[in-house]
């Protein structure tokens, strides 16, 4: 019959506590599994934001290129000036976004 000694029980408890500590930090630590999942979600969210900002930038670049002297779009210039100055003729209807 095997006897349980105090020393053996303490070794087992120490080993169990060490394993719990390592497992806990592997899951919840600064570089653990949950931190990895948070960073992956953050990466997806930032990638979507980058796509949106890139699209807006391309639209603005297109608008700016049409306002340059060498390729002046008179309709766009008229639209921008009326919008900025709030100027319209009495018989005109302004549609804004």
C-alpha positions in Angstrom: 0.0 0.0 0.0 1.3 3.4 -0.9 1.7 6.1 1.7 1.0 9.7 1.0 3.7 11.9 2.4 3.6 15.5 3.1 6.5 16.1 0.8 4.8 14.2 -2.1 1.6 16.1 -1.6 3.4 19.4 -1.7 5.3 18.4 -4.9 2.0 17.5 -6.5 0.3 20.8 -5.4 3.3 22.8 -6.6 3.2 21.1 -10.0 -0.5 21.6 -10.3 -0.2 25.3 -9.4 2.6 25.8 -11.9 0.6 24.1 -14.6 -2.5 26.3 -13.8 -0.3 29.4 -13.9 1.2 28.5 -17.3 -2.2 27.5 -18.8 -3.8 30.7 -17.5 -1.2 33.0 -19.0 -1.2 31.0 -22.2 -4.8 31.9 -22.5 -5.2 35.3 -20.9 -1.6 36.7 -21.0 -0.3 39.6 -23.0 0.6 37.3 -25.9 -2.0 34.6 -25.2 -4.7 33.1 -27.3 -7.3 35.8 -26.4 -4.9 38.6 -27.3 -4.2 36.9 -30.6 -7.9 36.7 -31.4 -8.3 40.4 -30.4 -5.5 41.4 -32.7 -6.9 39.4 -35.6 -10.3 41.1 -35.2 -8.5 44.5 -35.0 -6.6 43.7 -38.2 -9.8 42.8 -40.1 -11.5 46.0 -38.8 -8.4 48.2 -39.8 -8.3 46.5 -43.2 -11.9 47.4 -43.8 -11.2 51.0 -42.7 -8.2 51.2 -45.0 -10.3 50.0 -48.0 -13.0 52.7 -47.2 -10.4 55.5 -46.8 -8.6 54.4 -50.0 -11.9 54.5 -51.9 -12.7 58.0 -50.5 -9.2 59.2 -51.4 -9.6 58.0 -55.0 -12.9 59.8 -55.3 -11.3 63.0 -53.9 -8.3 62.6 -56.3 -10.7 62.2 -59.2 -12.6 65.4 -58.1 -9.3 67.3 -57.7 -8.0 66.2 -61.1 -11.2 67.5 -62.7 -10.7 70.9 -61.0 -7.1 71.4 -62.4 -6.4 74.0 -65.0 -5.4 71.6 -67.8 -8.7 69.6 -67.5 -11.2 71.9 -66.0 -14.7 70.5 -65.8 -17.0 73.6 -65.9 -20.0 71.8 -64.5 -18.1 70.6 -61.5 -16.6 74.0 -60.9 -20.1 75.6 -61.1 -21.5 72.9 -58.7 -18.7 73.5 -56.2 -19.0 77.3 -56.3 -22.8 77.2 -55.9 -22.5 74.8 -53.0 -19.8 76.8 -51.2 -21.4 80.2 -51.8 -25.0 79.0 -51.4 -25.8 80.8 -54.6 -28.7 79.7 -56.8 -31.1 81.3 -59.2 -34.8 81.5 -58.1 -35.9 79.0 -60.7 -33.2 76.4 -60.0 -33.6 73.4 -57.8 -30.4 72.2 -55.9 -30.0 68.5 -55.2 -27.3 67.8 -52.6 -26.1 64.5 -51.0 
